[in-house]
Amino acid sequence: MRLEGQVAIITGVSHTGQVGFALASAFAREGAMLGISSRSAERVNARAQELRSEGAQVIAIPADLTTEAGADALVQETMKAYGRIDILVNLAGGLTKYGPSDELSLADWEFELNNNLRTAFLCTRAVWPIMKSQGGGKILNFSRAGGAMSAGPRMVAYNCAKAGVDALTRTFAKEGKHVGVYVNAIGPGLIVTQSNLESMKPSPEDLSKKWVSMEQIIEVAIFLVTPASDGITGAILPVQGMGI
């Protein structure tokens, strides 16, 4: 098992059929001990119970990761349970504000940046001294395929947040080189998730050529958090369909 004995925090584990739960399940199958988080206590506790039914060792930590208190609680509760943290996956966030850029309210702008960029910063900052003291660790962020240059219309706050995630990834990666902490990001294309399928209703041809399977995301994520990727840091790895 590729993650045997490793302790991994995964944020944004809220719904089945989504990337967070799929990653948590895959990490557990590979032997990882998990701390999972979502803002909703009901949802994250339900996901933890489902994972335990699959044999996973997991704790659920409801937290608002846009706050310092929430990010710190996530890290400290995981430390209390396991005594170390080897992996952090910053997945919390997503596109929620879609529309003409000139009509975006300041409140919506701040909401999208907080959910996607502030959460990644606060969780990374909270776990950093622990990984430094351990002599290393792996942090995986989620950008978007092609980075900021692929920014589409009508999602200005999300695009800016993800450009910030790219900068955060590269900056922490440079600082991590001296302490054994690797920081990378996945830039996914359209992922075959339950919510994406329901909202976008892709054709079979689009699914086969332009979309990314959950299994592809999982395999790249596992690669980037195991010793197989030692020597790679500051990378933003596009994982996208052949037709994009």
Legacy VTK file of the C-alpha trace (Angstrom):
# vtk DataFile Version 3.0
C-alpha trace
ASCII
DATASET POLYDATA
POINTS 244 float
0.000 0.000 0.000
1.446 3.310 -1.108
0.295 5.394 1.882
0.654 2.876 4.686
1.336 4.596 8.009
0.819 8.087 6.579
-1.519 10.648 8.145
-3.434 12.746 5.628
-5.738 15.734 6.048
-8.228 16.222 3.220
-10.431 19.302 3.195
-13.691 19.688 1.310
-15.039 16.203 2.064
-18.739 16.875 2.009
-20.669 14.856 -0.609
-20.395 11.396 -2.079
-19.772 11.446 -5.790
-17.329 14.331 -5.408
-13.529 14.541 -5.492
-12.983 14.959 -1.743
-14.765 11.766 -0.767
-13.206 9.847 -3.661
-9.720 10.922 -2.587
-10.394 10.065 1.050
-11.624 6.617 0.090
-8.645 5.992 -2.185
-6.124 7.234 0.384
-7.670 4.941 3.002
-7.417 1.949 0.657
-3.735 2.779 0.270
-3.279 2.642 4.054
-3.537 6.302 5.100
-5.045 7.438 8.388
-7.357 10.351 7.704
-8.551 13.641 9.093
-11.370 14.942 6.898
-13.112 18.274 7.085
-16.156 20.145 5.837
-18.045 23.159 7.088
-21.124 20.971 7.631
-20.862 18.711 10.668
-23.711 16.551 9.408
-22.087 15.930 6.052
-18.521 15.325 7.203
-19.662 12.987 9.967
-21.740 11.042 7.452
-18.756 10.745 5.103
-16.546 9.576 7.963
-19.053 6.887 8.873
-19.163 5.692 5.270
-15.374 5.544 5.182
-15.263 3.584 8.437
-17.684 1.085 6.936
-15.044 0.549 4.234
-12.403 -0.089 6.911
-10.839 3.352 7.019
-9.251 4.910 10.091
-10.690 8.418 10.008
-11.711 11.333 12.187
-14.211 13.983 11.101
-13.485 17.614 11.949
-16.235 20.118 11.111
-14.589 23.502 10.600
-14.947 26.813 8.814
-11.551 26.854 7.110
-11.896 30.474 6.047
-11.077 31.316 9.687
-7.804 30.947 11.557
-9.613 29.154 14.371
-11.099 26.602 11.982
-7.811 25.836 10.202
-5.917 25.591 13.490
-8.567 23.278 14.966
-8.340 20.976 11.947
-4.608 20.592 12.364
-4.620 20.295 16.149
-7.421 17.716 16.236
-5.553 15.618 13.686
-2.379 15.877 15.751
-4.247 14.793 18.893
-5.590 11.748 17.093
-2.454 10.583 15.298
0.577 12.490 16.597
1.804 13.562 13.174
0.653 14.921 9.796
2.352 13.785 6.608
-0.035 15.022 3.914
-2.355 17.990 3.453
-4.781 18.124 0.519
-6.320 21.576 0.097
-9.506 20.799 -1.794
-12.044 23.035 -0.043
-13.669 25.585 -2.329
-15.059 25.458 -5.849
-16.874 27.650 -8.341
-20.028 29.146 -6.824
-20.208 32.683 -8.277
-20.862 32.647 -12.021
-22.014 35.638 -14.040
-20.928 38.881 -15.713
-17.771 40.167 -14.083
-18.982 43.751 -13.888
-22.059 42.640 -11.941
-20.193 40.684 -9.263
-20.779 42.136 -5.815
-17.939 42.757 -3.410
-19.469 40.240 -1.008
-19.497 37.541 -3.709
-15.930 38.408 -4.720
-14.729 38.021 -1.136
-16.738 34.817 -0.637
-15.140 33.106 -3.644
-11.605 34.220 -2.775
-12.024 33.166 0.844
-13.360 29.721 -0.042
-10.656 28.927 -2.588
-7.548 30.887 -1.609
-7.815 31.848 2.038
-8.620 28.267 3.047
-5.533 26.948 1.250
-3.324 29.579 2.876
-4.657 29.119 6.398
-4.470 25.316 6.317
-0.978 25.376 4.814
0.220 27.887 7.381
-1.281 25.840 10.226
0.379 22.587 9.177
3.719 24.088 8.127
5.518 24.140 11.510
4.477 20.544 12.158
5.862 19.322 8.843
9.027 21.335 9.400
9.554 19.790 12.826
8.975 16.294 11.385
11.551 16.897 8.675
9.140 16.868 5.760
5.670 16.494 4.329
3.563 16.763 1.201
1.007 19.474 0.415
-1.313 19.176 -2.562
-3.400 22.097 -3.793
-6.055 22.237 -6.496
-5.644 24.802 -9.248
-7.241 24.502 -12.683
-5.997 23.100 -15.989
-3.608 25.543 -17.637
-3.541 27.856 -14.613
-4.534 31.489 -14.918
-4.074 31.502 -18.711
-7.106 29.214 -19.085
-9.410 31.601 -17.246
-12.863 31.546 -18.789
-15.456 34.318 -18.786
-18.092 34.959 -16.106
-16.062 33.555 -13.219
-13.646 36.347 -12.394
-13.432 35.775 -8.634
-12.839 32.045 -9.034
-10.193 32.639 -11.710
-8.379 35.148 -9.517
-8.555 32.828 -6.513
-7.045 29.950 -8.484
-4.302 32.206 -9.840
-3.587 32.966 -6.197
-3.453 29.244 -5.419
-0.823 28.881 -8.156
1.277 31.621 -6.569
0.774 30.160 -3.096
1.908 26.747 -4.366
5.102 28.066 -5.917
5.960 30.335 -2.996
5.568 27.693 -0.309
7.403 25.202 -2.532
10.462 27.457 -2.602
10.378 27.851 1.165
9.767 24.138 1.638
12.882 23.080 -0.253
15.002 23.838 2.781
12.847 21.840 5.215
11.741 18.817 3.175
8.191 19.970 2.475
6.982 19.433 -1.088
4.148 21.616 -2.380
2.428 20.905 -5.698
-0.947 21.386 -7.351
-3.248 19.578 -9.727
-4.887 21.655 -12.445
-7.922 19.543 -13.374
-10.107 19.810 -16.415
-13.784 18.963 -16.160
-14.029 16.096 -13.681
-16.678 13.393 -13.861
-18.382 14.234 -10.563
-22.019 13.816 -9.686
-22.658 17.557 -9.518
-20.884 18.258 -12.824
-22.819 15.534 -14.612
-26.143 16.796 -13.265
-25.504 20.452 -14.057
-23.711 20.179 -17.428
-25.213 16.995 -18.943
-22.242 16.205 -21.227
-22.588 14.083 -24.340
-20.939 10.650 -24.393
-18.349 12.022 -26.831
-17.461 14.928 -24.554
-17.182 12.580 -21.602
-14.741 10.330 -23.415
-12.591 13.084 -24.943
-12.860 16.241 -22.856
-13.604 15.122 -19.312
-11.300 13.709 -16.640
-12.243 10.612 -14.692
-12.106 10.480 -10.914
-9.575 7.647 -11.214
-7.191 9.870 -13.180
-7.346 12.573 -10.508
-6.831 9.981 -7.760
-3.760 8.452 -9.388
-2.085 11.830 -9.950
-2.897 12.882 -6.379
-1.411 9.701 -4.915
1.700 10.165 -7.032
2.166 13.728 -5.770
1.848 12.791 -2.074
4.085 9.706 -2.081
7.885 9.386 -2.305
7.455 8.596 -6.013
7.261 12.362 -6.588
10.218 13.342 -4.403
12.166 15.973 -6.280
9.035 17.541 -7.759
7.922 20.715 -6.023
6.219 23.897 -7.167
4.597 22.044 -10.069
1.068 22.748 -11.261
0.262 19.576 -13.129
-2.565 19.784 -15.694
-4.832 16.745 -15.722
-7.259 17.262 -18.569
-9.124 15.516 -21.343
-7.583 14.993 -24.756
-10.067 17.324 -26.436
-9.289 20.407 -24.337
LINES 1 245
244 0 1 2 3 4 5 6 7 8 9 10 11 12 13 14 15 16 17 18 19 20 21 22 23 24 25 26 27 28 29 30 31 32 33 34 35 36 37 38 39 40 41 42 43 44 45 46 47 48 49 50 51 52 53 54 55 56 57 58 59 60 61 62 63 64 65 66 67 68 69 70 71 72 73 74 75 76 77 78 79 80 81 82 83 84 85 86 87 88 89 90 91 92 93 94 95 96 97 98 99 100 101 102 103 104 105 106 107 108 109 110 111 112 113 114 115 116 117 118 119 120 121 122 123 124 125 126 127 128 129 130 131 132 133 134 135 136 137 138 139 140 141 142 143 144 145 146 147 148 149 150 151 152 153 154 155 156 157 158 159 160 161 162 163 164 165 166 167 168 169 170 171 172 173 174 175 176 177 178 179 180 181 182 183 184 185 186 187 188 189 190 191 192 193 194 195 196 197 198 199 200 201 202 203 204 205 206 207 208 209 210 211 212 213 214 215 216 217 218 219 220 221 222 223 224 225 226 227 228 229 230 231 232 233 234 235 236 237 238 239 240 241 242 243
